[in-house]
């Protein structure tokens, strides 16, 4: 399945939808960090997410409830793989090396990751 990349605002709203599961626009607005965007802005963003196939809408009373169609894990997998392909010649090793050289990840963190991988206890938040 080809996914359309989300804007920063769309990702922020989609994270709320993933966290809430079935939700309303009002519920998403309440979940967003301060200062919250106007209701109409969130409604527009959710409309875009629906058009892009990320959420589905069901009529509930006078309004709608929304639920995720795309799983967060699938979104992350799709776009991280593309990021690694486009910026690191499809090498996760090169990516990790880059972040280590830029001091974005410490050797202790790398050791923890290796231990998790070896133990099979990789949660993948």
Order of alpha helices (4+ residues) and beta strands (2+ residues): alpha-alpha-alpha-beta-beta-alpha-alpha-alpha
